[in-house]
Amino acid sequence: MSGSLVCVGTGVTLGAHISPIARSHIEQAEVVFSLMANGFAEKWLEAMSNDVRSLQPFYQEGKNRNITYNEMVEAILTEVRAGKKVVAAFYGHPGVFACISHRAIKKAKIEELPATMEPGISAEDCLYADLGIDPGRTGCSHFETSQFMFYKRNIDNSAFLILWQVALAGDQSFAKFSTGRAYRQVLVDLLLEHYPSDHQVILYQAKGIAIDTMRADKIHLSELIDAELFMHTTLVIPPSEKMQPNDKVLALLADIDKREVKQNNRPKFSLV
């Protein structure tokens, strides 16, 4: 009998964001692997399944996270290969900042094992709701903070810039749980090339449980160096400039509009 894998998201706010289909997969699974925000969330999962196995013990300070992730994937697929109906439950969305699910599904498909993903409410979804941001208004650029630092990226300061996992800024070892003041200074210096030092930014954290309050601390960009940051803190940088019209493109479009109006106003003849 062939096993199967479904990666589901439980959402961000415990118990409030899980979808009916995700809950159903968890309840019907023979084995549930979990990567949740805390032990309380693990206990909540155990109320839905008799066999819940936490992936958290694979993490260790100083251990390369790529090794950790590969060990997690192997633990999940071992049970799938054994013919079991397996669910991997992730905090938030299973495919957003959760490479384990992508790796597991890719490897399962190579081995011709059934594997799918069901979406969940992510921290990004909560961010838009909590901070009142419409990404369609000015646009948003999203980056993992260290990746943003390691590579040359184009910054559009007329749009929101959202940097995830800011507490890990500049970690090249892929083994730390946080980086210090010197690393943040490098990030701030990079951002100061595009924003003034007194530009107001937001330190955001979504609610983990319904009675929590979300964090939306407004600070100056220069104050980021000494700010209190956690693994789930996101840096939100609002636009510092207005969008600039692209006059060349607007002129081309206006010309097309004129031609279409002229075309539509031409007399139409018919042969009877």
Backbone as JSON, one array per atom type, in Angstrom:
{
  "sequence": "MSGSLVCVGTGVTLGAHISPIARSHIEQAEVVFSLMANGFAEKWLEAMSNDVRSLQPFYQEGKNRNITYNEMVEAILTEVRAGKKVVAAFYGHPGVFACISHRAIKKAKIEELPATMEPGISAEDCLYADLGIDPGRTGCSHFETSQFMFYKRNIDNSAFLILWQVALAGDQSFAKFSTGRAYRQVLVDLLLEHYPSDHQVILYQAKGIAIDTMRADKIHLSELIDAELFMHTTLVIPPSEKMQPNDKVLALLADIDKREVKQNNRPKFSLV",
  "N": [[0.85, -1.19, 0.0], [0.65, 2.14, -0.96], [2.19, 4.97, 0.53], [1.47, 8.42, 1.46], [1.9, 11.98, 1.23], [0.93, 15.01, 2.68], [1.4, 18.38, 2.93], [0.49, 20.8, 5.16], [-0.79, 24.01, 6.19], [-1.2, 25.56, 9.32], [-1.93, 28.08, 9.82], [-1.42, 31.35, 11.36], [-2.47, 32.51, 13.79], [-3.24, 30.6, 16.48], [-5.48, 27.95, 16.17], [-7.44, 29.59, 15.09], [-6.97, 30.13, 12.42], [-6.76, 27.84, 10.88], [-7.67, 25.88, 8.08], [-10.67, 24.13, 7.0], [-10.0, 21.93, 5.32], [-7.32, 21.46, 5.9], [-7.47, 20.77, 8.6], [-8.97, 18.43, 8.33], [-7.18, 16.75, 6.94], [-5.19, 16.45, 8.89], [-6.6, 15.15, 10.95], [-7.19, 12.73, 9.73], [-4.78, 11.57, 9.22], [-2.16, 9.1, 9.58], [0.32, 9.55, 10.66], [1.53, 12.55, 11.99], [3.72, 15.06, 11.37], [5.14, 17.84, 12.94], [5.89, 21.32, 12.78], [5.81, 23.73, 14.63], [5.02, 26.91, 16.24], [5.38, 26.88, 19.01], [5.4, 24.92, 22.09], [2.81, 24.82, 23.09], [1.25, 24.95, 20.82], [1.91, 22.51, 19.72], [0.65, 20.76, 21.51], [-1.96, 21.4, 20.97], [-2.22, 20.34, 18.39], [-2.0, 17.64, 19.03], [-4.46, 17.05, 20.05], [-5.91, 16.52, 17.84], [-4.79, 14.37, 16.57], [-3.44, 11.09, 17.06], [-0.8, 10.46, 16.76], [1.57, 12.51, 16.83], [4.5, 14.06, 15.86], [7.1, 16.02, 16.76], [9.19, 18.22, 14.91], [10.97, 19.96, 15.91], [13.13, 19.15, 17.68], [15.26, 18.61, 15.94], [16.56, 20.95, 15.47], [19.49, 22.73, 16.41], [21.59, 24.95, 18.17], [24.25, 26.36, 16.4], [24.38, 24.32, 14.58], [24.34, 23.59, 11.19], [21.67, 24.76, 9.31], [20.83, 23.66, 6.91], [21.57, 20.99, 7.08], [19.91, 20.25, 9.18], [17.36, 20.64, 7.97], [17.4, 18.73, 5.91], [17.5, 16.4, 7.43], [15.02, 16.5, 8.64], [13.34, 16.25, 6.4], [14.0, 13.66, 5.61], [13.09, 12.19, 7.82], [10.34, 12.57, 7.59], [9.78, 11.43, 5.03], [10.55, 8.81, 5.41], [8.45, 7.63, 6.79], [6.43, 7.91, 4.89], [7.4, 6.27, 2.85], [7.08, 3.9, 4.14], [4.5, 3.34, 3.73], [2.55, 4.84, 4.97], [-0.08, 7.2, 5.68], [0.77, 10.4, 5.67], [1.03, 13.54, 7.26], [2.47, 16.73, 7.17], [2.6, 19.33, 9.27], [2.7, 22.79, 9.32], [3.53, 25.88, 10.87], [1.73, 28.78, 10.01], [1.85, 29.33, 6.55], [2.5, 26.48, 4.58], [4.32, 26.65, 2.53], [5.71, 28.99, 2.63], [8.59, 30.52, 3.57], [9.41, 28.01, 4.42], [11.19, 25.72, 3.67], [11.38, 23.01, 4.03], [9.0, 21.67, 3.44], [8.81, 22.07, 0.65], [11.13, 20.75, -0.2], [10.59, 18.14, 0.71], [8.27, 17.43, -0.73], [9.23, 17.63, -3.37], [11.22, 15.64, -3.36], [9.66, 13.4, -2.76], [8.06, 13.21, -5.05], [9.99, 12.63, -6.97], [10.55, 10.07, -6.17], [8.22, 8.95, -6.89], [6.07, 9.08, -5.12], [2.91, 9.96, -3.77], [2.34, 13.38, -3.22], [1.35, 16.46, -1.9], [0.41, 19.94, -1.39], [-1.33, 22.03, 0.89], [-2.57, 25.29, 1.2], [-2.03, 27.83, 3.74], [-2.87, 30.45, 6.13], [-0.56, 32.98, 6.12], [2.18, 34.79, 7.75], [2.57, 36.99, 6.19], [0.02, 37.49, 5.11], [-1.31, 38.18, 7.48], [0.12, 40.46, 8.11], [-0.62, 42.36, 6.13], [-3.3, 42.73, 6.86], [-3.15, 43.52, 9.58], [-1.53, 45.83, 9.57], [-2.78, 47.41, 7.77], [-2.11, 47.53, 5.06], [-2.29, 47.72, 1.59], [-1.12, 45.8, -0.88], [-1.44, 46.31, -3.55], [-1.52, 49.0, -3.9], [0.87, 50.66, -3.78], [2.72, 48.78, -4.28], [4.91, 46.07, -3.24], [8.04, 44.9, -2.08], [9.53, 41.9, -1.19], [11.92, 40.33, 0.85], [14.12, 37.87, 2.21], [16.07, 38.71, 4.96], [18.93, 38.31, 5.22], [19.57, 37.32, 2.68], [18.9, 39.53, 1.18], [20.97, 41.18, 1.97], [23.23, 39.82, 1.06], [23.22, 39.83, -1.69], [23.08, 41.9, -4.65], [20.41, 43.93, -4.84], [17.65, 45.57, -6.39], [16.27, 48.46, -5.1], [13.18, 49.87, -4.64], [12.15, 52.7, -3.49], [9.67, 53.86, -3.52], [7.85, 52.02, -3.0], [6.66, 49.56, -0.61], [9.14, 48.03, 1.39], [9.83, 44.92, 2.57], [11.34, 43.06, 4.99], [12.16, 39.92, 5.97], [12.76, 37.8, 8.83], [14.59, 39.4, 10.28], [16.12, 39.35, 12.57], [18.12, 37.57, 12.06], [19.93, 38.84, 10.5], [22.51, 38.98, 8.18], [23.69, 36.49, 8.69], [25.95, 34.23, 7.71], [26.7, 31.7, 8.34], [24.55, 30.04, 8.54], [23.69, 28.88, 10.82], [23.06, 30.14, 13.16], [20.85, 31.47, 15.7], [20.34, 34.08, 16.05], [21.75, 37.29, 15.21], [24.24, 39.81, 16.01], [24.77, 43.26, 17.1], [26.74, 44.39, 15.39], [26.28, 43.14, 12.96], [23.74, 44.08, 12.36], [24.34, 46.73, 11.99], [25.61, 46.71, 9.53], [23.44, 46.07, 7.89], [21.77, 48.32, 8.36], [23.41, 50.38, 7.4], [23.42, 49.7, 4.71], [20.74, 50.13, 4.06], [20.58, 52.83, 4.56], [21.63, 53.94, 2.33], [19.54, 54.37, 0.72], [17.42, 55.36, 2.18], [16.45, 57.98, 4.49], [18.01, 58.51, 7.74], [16.2, 59.02, 9.77], [13.9, 57.9, 8.86], [10.74, 56.45, 9.3], [10.2, 53.19, 10.38], [8.73, 49.89, 10.73], [8.52, 47.44, 13.23], [7.31, 44.33, 13.05], [5.15, 41.81, 14.36], [3.08, 39.06, 14.13], [-0.02, 37.96, 15.7], [0.2, 35.2, 17.86], [-1.63, 33.73, 19.34], [-5.16, 34.17, 19.87], [-5.66, 35.99, 21.98], [-3.41, 37.46, 22.18], [-1.55, 40.49, 21.46], [-0.75, 42.05, 18.46], [2.5, 43.01, 17.3], [3.6, 46.2, 16.44], [5.77, 48.13, 16.33], [6.9, 51.37, 15.92], [9.78, 52.81, 14.76], [12.76, 54.85, 14.27], [14.81, 54.37, 11.39], [17.56, 54.31, 12.0], [17.51, 53.43, 14.6], [17.23, 50.73, 14.57], [19.46, 49.2, 15.05], [19.77, 48.79, 17.82], [17.38, 47.68, 18.55], [14.86, 45.48, 19.96], [14.75, 42.29, 18.82], [13.25, 39.35, 17.43], [13.06, 35.89, 16.34], [10.76, 35.79, 14.75], [10.32, 38.4, 14.02], [9.53, 40.95, 11.76], [10.74, 43.33, 9.48], [9.31, 46.23, 8.36], [9.37, 48.54, 5.88], [8.09, 51.51, 5.04], [7.14, 53.39, 2.03], [9.42, 55.95, 1.01], [9.41, 57.87, -0.86], [7.37, 59.38, -3.44], [5.6, 57.7, -6.07], [6.95, 57.97, -9.33], [5.74, 59.3, -12.33], [5.82, 57.53, -15.43], [6.5, 59.12, -18.05], [7.06, 58.64, -20.74], [5.95, 56.12, -21.35], [3.29, 56.66, -20.67], [2.65, 58.55, -22.61], [2.8, 57.01, -24.94], [0.69, 55.22, -24.47], [-1.45, 57.02, -24.4], [-1.48, 57.82, -27.04], [-2.22, 55.43, -28.27], [-4.79, 55.2, -27.25], [-6.03, 57.4, -28.5], [-5.91, 56.6, -31.19], [-7.56, 54.38, -31.12], [-10.01, 55.51, -30.42], [-10.44, 57.09, -32.69], [-10.59, 55.07, -34.61], [-12.9, 53.72, -33.79], [-14.82, 55.65, -34.25], [-15.11, 55.86, -36.94], [-17.18, 55.84, -39.87], [-19.39, 53.13, -40.48], [-19.85, 50.91, -43.1], [-22.16, 48.95, -44.92], [-22.86, 46.33, -47.22], [-25.77, 45.83, -48.97]],
  "CA": [[0.0, 0.0, 0.0], [1.48, 3.33, -1.1], [1.97, 6.06, 1.46], [1.23, 9.72, 0.83], [2.3, 13.13, 2.03], [0.27, 16.3, 2.49], [1.94, 19.46, 3.75], [-0.59, 21.75, 5.42], [-0.5, 25.16, 7.04], [-2.19, 25.73, 10.39], [-2.16, 29.5, 10.0], [-0.57, 32.03, 12.33], [-3.16, 32.56, 15.08], [-3.52, 29.22, 16.83], [-6.86, 27.52, 16.23], [-8.35, 30.5, 14.39], [-6.65, 30.27, 11.0], [-6.66, 26.56, 10.19], [-8.77, 25.66, 7.14], [-11.33, 22.83, 7.18], [-9.31, 20.84, 4.64], [-6.1, 21.17, 6.65], [-7.89, 20.04, 9.8], [-9.38, 17.09, 7.91], [-5.97, 15.97, 6.64], [-4.53, 16.13, 10.17], [-7.43, 14.18, 11.68], [-7.2, 11.44, 9.04], [-3.41, 11.08, 9.02], [-1.62, 8.09, 10.48], [1.43, 10.21, 11.33], [1.59, 13.99, 11.77], [4.95, 15.75, 11.76], [4.77, 19.24, 13.17], [6.88, 22.36, 12.99], [4.93, 24.78, 15.1], [5.68, 28.05, 16.87], [5.68, 26.63, 20.42], [4.9, 23.67, 22.63], [1.36, 24.9, 23.25], [0.68, 24.6, 19.51], [2.1, 21.06, 19.57], [-0.41, 20.12, 22.29], [-3.21, 21.62, 20.22], [-2.23, 19.34, 17.32], [-2.18, 16.31, 19.61], [-5.9, 16.85, 20.26], [-6.5, 16.11, 16.56], [-4.13, 13.17, 16.05], [-2.84, 10.25, 18.09], [0.64, 10.3, 16.53], [2.15, 13.79, 16.43], [5.93, 14.03, 16.11], [7.68, 17.35, 16.57], [10.45, 18.33, 14.18], [11.8, 20.96, 16.6], [14.39, 18.63, 18.23], [16.34, 18.57, 14.95], [17.3, 22.22, 15.54], [20.51, 22.91, 17.44], [22.44, 26.14, 18.0], [25.55, 26.05, 15.82], [24.23, 23.27, 13.57], [23.93, 24.16, 9.9], [20.24, 24.49, 9.13], [20.62, 22.78, 5.76], [21.63, 19.62, 7.61], [18.67, 20.08, 9.94], [16.23, 20.52, 7.06], [17.49, 17.45, 5.22], [17.14, 15.37, 8.4], [13.56, 16.58, 8.79], [12.75, 15.68, 5.18], [14.2, 12.21, 5.64], [12.19, 11.65, 8.84], [8.99, 12.58, 7.01], [9.65, 10.5, 3.91], [10.69, 7.43, 5.9], [7.09, 7.13, 7.1], [5.69, 7.81, 3.63], [7.9, 5.06, 2.18], [6.56, 2.74, 4.88], [3.11, 3.14, 3.34], [1.63, 5.55, 5.86], [-0.67, 8.49, 5.29], [1.55, 11.33, 6.48], [0.8, 14.98, 7.15], [3.45, 17.62, 7.79], [1.86, 20.55, 9.62], [3.62, 23.9, 9.51], [3.02, 27.18, 11.31], [1.51, 29.7, 8.89], [1.69, 28.71, 5.23], [3.55, 25.45, 4.49], [5.27, 26.9, 1.45], [6.29, 30.33, 2.79], [9.68, 30.4, 4.52], [9.33, 26.64, 4.92], [11.8, 24.94, 2.59], [11.25, 21.57, 4.31], [7.84, 21.16, 2.69], [9.16, 22.03, -0.77], [12.12, 19.68, -0.4], [9.95, 16.84, 0.92], [7.37, 17.17, -1.86], [10.05, 17.39, -4.56], [11.86, 14.33, -3.25], [8.61, 12.39, -2.84], [7.64, 13.06, -6.44], [11.07, 11.91, -7.66], [10.37, 8.67, -5.79], [6.87, 8.59, -7.34], [5.17, 9.0, -3.98], [1.94, 11.06, -3.81], [2.68, 14.48, -2.31], [0.67, 17.7, -2.25], [0.46, 21.02, -0.4], [-2.53, 22.83, 1.09], [-2.12, 26.59, 1.72], [-2.48, 28.32, 5.03], [-2.71, 31.88, 6.32], [0.83, 33.24, 6.46], [2.47, 36.05, 8.43], [2.38, 38.06, 5.2], [-1.41, 37.78, 5.08], [-1.62, 38.9, 8.71], [0.76, 41.78, 8.03], [-1.46, 43.26, 5.34], [-4.51, 43.04, 7.62], [-2.84, 44.22, 10.84], [-0.93, 47.15, 9.33], [-3.61, 48.16, 6.83], [-1.35, 47.73, 3.82], [-2.8, 47.12, 0.36], [0.06, 45.67, -1.73], [-1.73, 46.78, -4.88], [-1.54, 50.47, -3.97], [2.18, 51.16, -4.2], [3.59, 47.64, -4.52], [5.73, 45.58, -2.13], [9.16, 44.0, -2.34], [9.77, 41.03, -0.04], [13.18, 39.62, 0.84], [14.72, 37.36, 3.45], [17.0, 39.8, 5.26], [20.32, 37.99, 4.89], [19.67, 37.24, 1.22], [18.89, 40.92, 0.75], [22.29, 41.74, 2.23], [24.29, 39.09, 0.35], [23.13, 40.02, -3.14], [22.71, 43.23, -5.11], [18.99, 43.99, -5.17], [17.14, 46.89, -6.73], [15.33, 48.95, -4.11], [12.23, 50.88, -5.09], [11.67, 53.3, -2.24], [8.29, 54.33, -3.64], [7.04, 50.86, -2.62], [7.04, 48.98, 0.67], [10.21, 47.03, 1.44], [9.55, 44.06, 3.72], [12.48, 42.18, 5.23], [11.78, 38.84, 6.88], [13.81, 37.21, 9.67], [15.59, 40.46, 10.45], [17.0, 39.0, 13.69], [19.21, 36.76, 11.53], [20.6, 39.67, 9.49], [23.93, 38.79, 7.9], [24.21, 35.18, 9.11], [26.48, 33.42, 6.62], [26.95, 30.34, 8.81], [23.3, 29.31, 8.46], [23.68, 28.06, 12.03], [22.76, 30.97, 14.32], [19.46, 31.81, 15.98], [20.28, 35.54, 15.97], [23.04, 37.96, 15.01], [24.38, 40.93, 16.93], [24.72, 44.66, 16.74], [27.63, 44.68, 14.26], [25.61, 42.66, 11.75], [22.63, 45.0, 12.08], [24.93, 47.97, 11.49], [25.82, 46.51, 8.09], [22.11, 46.18, 7.27], [21.32, 49.71, 8.44], [24.23, 51.16, 6.47], [22.94, 49.38, 3.37], [19.44, 50.78, 3.89], [20.78, 54.29, 4.57], [21.96, 54.36, 0.96], [18.28, 54.59, 0.02], [16.42, 55.98, 3.06], [17.04, 58.84, 5.53], [18.2, 57.82, 9.01], [15.02, 59.2, 10.61], [12.72, 57.32, 8.2], [10.02, 55.6, 10.24], [10.0, 51.81, 9.96], [7.86, 49.15, 11.65], [8.88, 46.08, 13.65], [6.0, 43.66, 13.06], [4.98, 40.41, 14.76], [1.67, 38.68, 14.12], [-0.53, 37.33, 16.92], [0.3, 33.75, 17.89], [-2.93, 33.26, 19.84], [-6.16, 35.23, 19.68], [-5.64, 36.99, 23.04], [-2.19, 38.24, 22.03], [-1.6, 41.71, 20.66], [0.31, 42.03, 17.45], [3.52, 44.04, 17.51], [3.79, 47.13, 15.33], [6.56, 49.2, 16.92], [7.43, 52.32, 14.94], [11.07, 53.37, 15.19], [13.56, 55.39, 13.18], [15.68, 53.36, 10.78], [18.84, 54.25, 12.72], [17.31, 52.78, 15.9], [17.13, 49.29, 14.36], [20.68, 48.56, 15.57], [19.6, 48.42, 19.23], [15.99, 47.27, 18.79], [14.63, 44.11, 20.41], [14.32, 41.5, 17.66], [13.05, 37.92, 17.64], [13.1, 35.11, 15.1], [9.58, 36.05, 13.95], [10.16, 39.84, 13.78], [9.63, 41.38, 10.37], [10.99, 44.77, 9.31], [8.48, 46.81, 7.31], [9.85, 49.88, 5.55], [7.13, 52.19, 4.15], [7.76, 54.21, 0.98], [9.98, 57.25, 1.42], [9.19, 58.78, -1.98], [6.18, 59.14, -4.23], [5.82, 57.07, -7.37], [7.21, 58.93, -10.4], [5.09, 58.89, -13.58], [6.65, 57.18, -16.59], [5.9, 59.96, -19.08], [7.23, 58.03, -22.06], [4.93, 55.07, -21.5], [1.97, 57.29, -20.63], [2.43, 59.18, -23.92], [2.52, 55.93, -25.89], [-0.66, 54.71, -24.2], [-2.4, 58.06, -24.82], [-1.53, 57.76, -28.5], [-3.03, 54.25, -28.61], [-6.18, 55.54, -26.93], [-6.53, 58.28, -29.55], [-6.12, 55.83, -32.41], [-8.73, 53.51, -30.93], [-11.2, 56.37, -30.5], [-10.6, 57.45, -34.1], [-11.02, 53.86, -35.32], [-14.28, 53.41, -33.4], [-15.72, 56.7, -34.75], [-15.23, 55.81, -38.4], [-18.48, 55.34, -40.34], [-19.39, 51.72, -40.86], [-20.67, 50.71, -44.28], [-22.51, 47.55, -45.16], [-23.4, 46.05, -48.52], [-27.08, 45.18, -48.87]],
  "C": [[0.89, 1.24, 0.0], [1.15, 4.36, -0.05], [1.73, 7.36, 0.71], [1.66, 10.81, 1.8], [1.45, 14.33, 1.66], [0.9, 17.28, 3.46], [0.86, 20.52, 3.92], [-0.08, 22.9, 6.27], [-1.59, 25.29, 8.08], [-2.52, 27.2, 10.62], [-1.28, 30.07, 11.1], [-1.22, 32.08, 13.71], [-3.72, 31.19, 15.4], [-5.02, 28.95, 16.93], [-7.83, 28.36, 15.42], [-8.16, 30.49, 12.88], [-6.64, 28.96, 10.23], [-7.89, 26.35, 9.3], [-9.42, 24.31, 7.41], [-10.58, 21.68, 6.51], [-8.01, 20.48, 5.34], [-6.43, 20.37, 7.9], [-8.26, 18.59, 9.44], [-8.17, 16.2, 7.62], [-5.27, 15.54, 7.93], [-5.29, 15.03, 10.9], [-7.38, 12.79, 11.05], [-5.81, 10.83, 8.85], [-3.05, 9.99, 10.01], [-0.45, 8.65, 11.28], [1.38, 11.7, 10.98], [2.94, 14.5, 12.27], [4.61, 17.23, 11.9], [6.0, 20.11, 13.34], [6.11, 23.62, 13.34], [5.71, 25.84, 15.87], [6.11, 27.77, 18.3], [5.07, 25.31, 20.87], [3.4, 23.66, 22.82], [0.66, 24.51, 21.95], [0.82, 23.1, 19.24], [0.98, 20.31, 20.3], [-1.76, 20.25, 21.6], [-3.33, 20.61, 19.08], [-2.53, 17.95, 17.85], [-3.64, 16.01, 19.93], [-6.59, 16.38, 18.99], [-5.93, 14.81, 16.02], [-3.44, 12.41, 17.18], [-1.32, 10.12, 17.94], [1.21, 11.59, 15.95], [3.62, 13.78, 16.82], [6.54, 15.39, 15.77], [9.0, 17.27, 15.82], [11.42, 19.29, 14.87], [13.11, 20.39, 17.15], [15.54, 18.55, 17.23], [17.17, 19.86, 14.98], [18.31, 22.19, 16.67], [21.31, 24.17, 17.13], [23.8, 25.71, 17.47], [25.52, 24.97, 14.76], [23.71, 23.89, 12.29], [22.48, 23.77, 9.62], [19.95, 23.65, 7.9], [20.66, 21.32, 6.16], [20.34, 19.31, 8.36], [17.48, 19.83, 9.01], [16.23, 19.17, 6.34], [17.13, 16.29, 6.14], [15.63, 15.34, 8.61], [12.86, 15.92, 7.6], [12.86, 14.17, 5.21], [13.28, 11.55, 6.67], [10.76, 11.55, 8.3], [8.84, 11.5, 5.96], [9.84, 9.05, 4.32], [9.32, 6.83, 6.2], [6.23, 7.01, 5.85], [6.1, 6.54, 2.89], [7.38, 3.79, 2.84], [5.08, 2.51, 4.61], [2.1, 3.87, 4.19], [1.1, 6.84, 5.24], [-0.1, 9.55, 6.22], [1.12, 12.77, 6.2], [1.96, 15.7, 7.83], [2.75, 18.95, 8.01], [2.84, 21.65, 9.99], [2.87, 25.13, 10.01], [2.85, 28.09, 10.1], [1.18, 28.96, 7.61], [2.81, 27.7, 5.04], [4.58, 25.7, 3.4], [5.95, 28.25, 1.54], [7.32, 30.29, 3.92], [9.63, 29.03, 5.21], [9.87, 25.7, 3.84], [11.65, 23.44, 2.8], [10.12, 20.98, 3.48], [8.17, 21.05, 1.21], [10.14, 20.9, -1.06], [11.47, 18.3, -0.29], [9.05, 16.47, -0.26], [8.17, 16.87, -3.12], [10.68, 16.0, -4.53], [10.84, 13.2, -3.35], [8.19, 12.14, -4.28], [8.7, 12.36, -7.27], [10.95, 10.41, -7.39], [8.99, 8.14, -6.15], [5.93, 8.28, -6.18], [4.21, 10.18, -4.03], [2.28, 12.14, -2.78], [2.04, 15.77, -2.8], [0.83, 18.72, -1.11], [-0.88, 21.73, -0.34], [-2.12, 24.15, 1.73], [-2.68, 26.89, 3.1], [-2.31, 29.84, 5.1], [-1.3, 32.15, 6.84], [0.97, 34.54, 7.23], [2.31, 37.23, 7.47], [0.92, 38.47, 5.12], [-1.82, 38.59, 6.3], [-1.07, 40.32, 8.67], [-0.1, 42.78, 7.27], [-2.7, 43.69, 6.14], [-4.2, 43.9, 8.85], [-2.34, 45.64, 10.61], [-1.72, 47.98, 8.32], [-2.9, 48.48, 5.53], [-2.06, 47.01, 2.67], [-1.61, 47.01, -0.61], [-0.17, 46.15, -3.16], [-1.66, 48.3, -5.03], [-0.21, 51.04, -4.44], [3.14, 50.03, -4.56], [4.41, 47.29, -3.29], [6.87, 44.74, -2.68], [9.43, 43.22, -1.07], [11.11, 40.32, -0.2], [13.45, 39.0, 2.2], [15.91, 38.28, 3.72], [18.44, 39.48, 4.86], [20.53, 37.9, 3.38], [19.7, 38.65, 0.62], [20.27, 41.56, 0.91], [23.37, 41.1, 1.36], [24.34, 39.39, -1.14], [22.72, 41.46, -3.47], [21.25, 43.21, -5.56], [18.61, 45.42, -5.5], [16.08, 47.3, -5.72], [14.48, 50.05, -4.72], [11.64, 51.52, -3.85], [10.35, 54.06, -2.39], [7.31, 53.2, -3.32], [7.46, 50.41, -1.23], [8.19, 48.0, 0.48], [10.01, 46.23, 2.71], [10.66, 43.03, 3.84], [12.13, 41.18, 6.33], [13.0, 38.31, 7.63], [14.95, 38.2, 9.9], [16.54, 40.17, 11.61], [18.2, 38.19, 13.24], [20.05, 37.53, 10.51], [22.09, 39.33, 9.38], [24.52, 37.45, 8.3], [24.65, 34.36, 7.9], [26.71, 31.97, 7.03], [25.74, 29.44, 8.65], [23.12, 28.42, 9.69], [23.3, 28.84, 13.28], [21.25, 31.16, 14.48], [19.25, 33.32, 15.99], [21.68, 36.06, 15.71], [23.06, 39.23, 15.84], [24.38, 42.3, 16.28], [25.56, 44.99, 15.5], [27.0, 44.25, 12.93], [24.48, 43.62, 11.36], [23.15, 46.32, 11.52], [25.16, 47.89, 9.99], [24.5, 46.65, 7.34], [21.65, 47.63, 7.24], [22.11, 50.58, 7.46], [23.78, 50.94, 5.03], [21.63, 50.11, 3.09], [19.57, 52.3, 3.84], [21.23, 54.83, 3.22], [20.7, 54.75, 0.19], [17.24, 55.34, 0.85], [17.12, 56.91, 4.04], [17.09, 58.11, 6.87], [16.98, 57.93, 9.92], [13.75, 58.67, 9.94], [12.05, 56.34, 9.15], [9.77, 54.21, 9.64], [9.18, 51.1, 11.03], [8.45, 47.79, 11.95], [7.57, 45.34, 13.89], [6.11, 42.22, 13.54], [3.5, 40.11, 14.82], [1.28, 38.04, 15.45], [-0.4, 35.81, 16.83], [-0.96, 33.08, 18.39], [-3.87, 34.46, 19.86], [-6.08, 36.33, 20.75], [-4.35, 37.82, 23.04], [-2.49, 39.59, 21.37], [-0.46, 41.66, 19.66], [1.27, 43.17, 17.74], [3.64, 44.9, 16.26], [4.53, 48.35, 15.87], [7.16, 50.08, 15.82], [8.7, 52.95, 15.5], [11.73, 54.04, 13.99], [14.49, 54.3, 12.66], [16.98, 53.22, 11.56], [18.73, 53.54, 14.06], [17.24, 51.26, 15.79], [18.32, 48.55, 15.0], [20.49, 48.05, 16.99], [18.19, 47.94, 19.56], [15.93, 45.82, 19.26], [14.02, 43.31, 19.25], [14.2, 40.03, 18.04], [13.05, 37.22, 16.29], [11.93, 35.45, 14.17], [9.32, 37.54, 13.73], [10.41, 40.16, 12.32], [9.83, 42.89, 10.33], [10.19, 45.27, 8.11], [8.93, 48.26, 7.09], [8.86, 50.52, 4.57], [7.86, 53.0, 3.08], [8.3, 55.52, 1.55], [9.82, 58.29, 0.32], [7.89, 58.43, -2.68], [6.55, 58.44, -5.54], [5.98, 58.15, -8.45], [6.56, 58.46, -11.71], [6.11, 58.56, -14.66], [6.04, 57.89, -17.8], [5.98, 59.35, -20.47], [6.15, 56.98, -22.32], [3.53, 55.67, -21.52], [1.64, 57.96, -21.97], [2.1, 58.14, -24.97], [1.1, 55.4, -25.72], [-1.72, 55.73, -24.61], [-2.56, 58.05, -26.32], [-2.37, 56.57, -28.96], [-4.5, 54.54, -28.36], [-6.79, 56.42, -28.03], [-6.81, 57.51, -30.83], [-7.34, 54.94, -32.3], [-10.01, 54.32, -31.02], [-11.49, 56.74, -31.95], [-11.12, 56.27, -34.9], [-12.49, 53.57, -35.04], [-15.28, 54.42, -33.94], [-15.86, 56.72, -36.27], [-16.61, 55.28, -38.79], [-18.36, 53.88, -40.77], [-20.35, 51.53, -42.02], [-20.98, 49.22, -44.41], [-23.09, 47.43, -46.55], [-24.71, 45.29, -48.38], [-27.41, 44.56, -50.22]]
}
